[in-house]
Amino acid sequence: MSTIKISQLPAATTPLSGSEQVPLVQGGVTKKAPVSAFSSFIDASAFGATGNGVTDDTLALRAAFAYAIPLGKAVMLEGTYLISGYIGLNSTIADGAFHVYCNGPVTIQVSAASTAFRQVFFVGVNGLTSASITGGPLTINCNNKAAVGIEIYTASSTVYGSVSFSAPVTVNDCLANDASAAYENGGIAIQGRFEQIFFNSPRVENVARTNPSGGACYGISVSSLAGECYICDPYVANVLCPGGTNGVDADGIKIFGVDNAASPAVQTLGKATIQGGTFVDCQGRSVKSQCSDTTLINPYFKRQFHVSIINSHDVDFQSGNGLLIEPTFEYKKNSSVSPLGVSHRPVAFQQRVSNVPQLGKAIGGSLKTEVDMPNYAILVQESTSAYSETVIEGLVVETFGGLATTVFTRSILETVMEQINGKTAGTKMVVNNVSGPMNCSVIGYTGYTTGSLANKLEYEVTDCNNTLAAAAANILFVNLSGNAVGEVKAFLVRDNANFRDLLASPVFDFQKLIPGCRFTVLTDLVTATNAPSWGSGNYAFIEALGGPNDTAPLTPTNRNVRVTVSDGATNLAENIFYTVNGGTTWSETLFGTTSGTDKTVTGKLIVDGQIQLGGTVSAFSKMNIGGTLPSSTGATYSLINSGTVPSTTTDYIAYRTGASTQDAAFTLGSYIHYFAVQGTVTGGSRTAPTSQYGFAVDSTLVGATTNYGFFSNIPNGLNRYNFVAAGTAPSLFNGAIGVGSSTLTIASGAVTAVSTYHLLAGEGGVADDLTDITASVNGHILVLRAASDSVTITVKSTGNIKTSGSDMVLDNQYDTITLIWDTNLSVWLEIARSNNGA
């Protein structure tokens, strides 16, 4: 047979169908291939797949994917496919890609008559570039014959490629019904150093094992992640490992990053985000992560029908930062059985710290339960662990179904203190704004023996609210077993309702207290550096108030501390100690009714509230002096100010007032800076005082260069007065009365009188007539004269001026006219005139 080139063959006269065969040369060998192999995707029907749900399409689909994956082409599926074995690859190949296009809803149904097998889809490609499932939703019913729905694997050590399931994928009933199976069960598994992994609304239900010792089970598994993984709105339910023992997992979603050996520490790579999602009855962990950063946003966790296995919890952050935002936890009984096993310790998350710094944070959310549990979170560390922070903030705890006691039986957050003590790096634990029925400790710890935590441990407990009545167990920071921790690096406790603020046996330095910290100690059990002399057998309530100077940075010697010491029983005597330098200098004062030695305050005395000196507290004053004043044969004083003014002072003010009004819509009727009222001084056997003074200045007040008994400097203006004597009683002045003078220049025949004595100048510096004078108050007496001999001013009896007859001509500086303003007549009336310079 002669050789004919392809170019010499006649052209086809009719269109070719996808199932027709055409020659294909691969590696120098001529093979046949369907026409569909040359399109952008391969139709599974070209390989004989029916998609009718009755015919066994296993071999046809297996052939289609075995052909398409090495070429990197998509396989188009349509309808329902009945299978009895795997339909992907049966071994790992060198290169290729895995793509599925669902032309409408597609179902892959494992036959009930099939023998148990491992995976429905296995895609093992060492050089896998990408994988995707697009189009309509894909459902894989494993029918308890296949252990895994989809498994994608690449062994490449290079970070590249992507996996994208934009079509919703559902995998149901993953149970390898073979008791000897030693491989894991799961819905979807992705393994490889991909740059991007994306799942859109994946759904996995009913994953279980019959051989718990043979391996773990999971809903969705991502491992060796080097890039980013984003899972949107997953649903994972009933991931079960009945009879599971320690080391066997049953996880809803687990995401493991690859170790970065190039890092100074073994840094786990990969970033994972789970947006939304529902997790129901995952017997082990609902979410487990070993990535550099993991974020869960608005997840919902529910347990009811399956009891959790050993060491189970809902979120487990391991080897990287974890952020849990607004989660919802719901725990309901199955009849009378709790879904929480005896070892179900943490609820929100377990934070397991590796050898890189780690932050674990749970923000907001709610916990609704009808069963109690030991803790909300647990912190686990090792001797090689790096610095870590654990933060629980804003959780709301609720009960239902008859649970009326505490939700947590041990603590909100718990750790093994010897783990912290055994490592070099520091640890910080924060619990803030957690509320609900919690008769437990806030931060509890076990296993502490000896050793200082002065450079290792910080903790904060603030704004927590136990809605049950306070109980003895409600301690903020306490050893649940083992020894009590003494000194820590720093702590902050304040504003916790129905929790005991009594710290067990703290060791601390007053110069290291965090501003805002408020707590109680027993003076016999506390070891405090720079403490006041607070005696023994007492309770001391300590408040770190910050710095005495707001403009200066806070330093050990620049901080206010207040200590209230009482016997803890009758509280009849309370000693208040105060320091502005963190304990170097303490001042002391005595409050209460029991007698004792006088207490001298040499520093500042700051009272956050009202001050009452004797008598009954006034509800409307910041400071009130009442009761009987001290007895004296001379004068008795309510208040004496006789201090020494320092040499650096430029001005001394004995009393200053200038309160501001609140920024709100209201009108203040009167603002009185100093108010004298009549006390009861007559009646009964009293004799009226000889003299009474509203304001008195002694005759000795003459020591300055210029001395004022009363000084007012309010500038002229509407409704402004420097002195008003509004009463009808006479006003007496024993001494000369002087008035100021100023020159007024006439403008259009008018001037404004602001004083009693004025000089008049003509407009433009020439002779002028005065016809109108603006007045201020009734009875204003005004004396006028010319400012110059050369400019004549004529005061006209017109406008609002009424002279005694003729106009008054002021033609030299010695001529004057005196007027008085009558408000009722709205006129200036002449009192007198003097022609002294005639």
Buried (B, 14 or more C-beta within 10 A) or exposed (E): EEEEEEEEEEEEEEEEEBEEEEEEEEEEEEEEBBBBBEBEBBBBBBBBBBBEEEEBBBBBBBBBBBBBBBEBBBBBBBBBBBBBBBBBBEEBBEBBBBBBBBBEBBBBBBBEEBEBBBBBBBBBBBBBBBBBBBBBBBBBBBBBBBBBBBBBBBBBEEBBBBBBBBBBBBBBBBBBBBEEBEBBBBBBBBBBBBBBBBBBBBBBBBBBBBBBEBBBBBBBBBBBBBBBBBBBBBBBBBBBBEEBEEEBBBBBBBBBBBBBEEEEEBBBBBBBBBBBBBBBBBBBBBBBBBBBBBBBBBBBBBBBBBBBBBBBBBBBBBBBBBBBBBBBBBBBBEEEEBBBBEEBBBBBBBBBBBBBBBBBBBBBBBBBBBBBBBBBBBBBBEEBBBBBBBBBBBBBBBBEEEBEEBBBBBBBBBBBBBBBBBBEBBBBBBBBBBBBBBBBBBBBBBBBEEBBBBEBBBBBBBBBBBBBEEBEBBBBBBBBEBBBBBBBBBBBBBBBEBBBBBBBBBBBBBBBBBBBBBBBBBBEEBEBEBBBEBEEEBBBBBBBBBBBEEEEEBEBBBBBBBBBBBEBEEEEBBBBBBBBBBBEEBBBBBBBEEEEEEEEEEBEEEEEEEEBEEEEEEEEEEEBBEEEEEEEEEEEEEEEEEEEEEEEEEEEEEEEEEEEEEEEEEEEEEEEEEEEEEEEEEEEEEEEEEEEEEEEEEEEEEEEEEEEEEEEEEEEEEEEEEEEEEEEEEEEEEEEEEEEEEEBBBEEBBBEBBBBBBBBBBBEEEBBBBBBBEBBEEEBEBBBBBBBEEBBBBBBBBBBBBBEEEBBBBBBBBBBBBBBBBEEEEBBBBEEBBBEBE
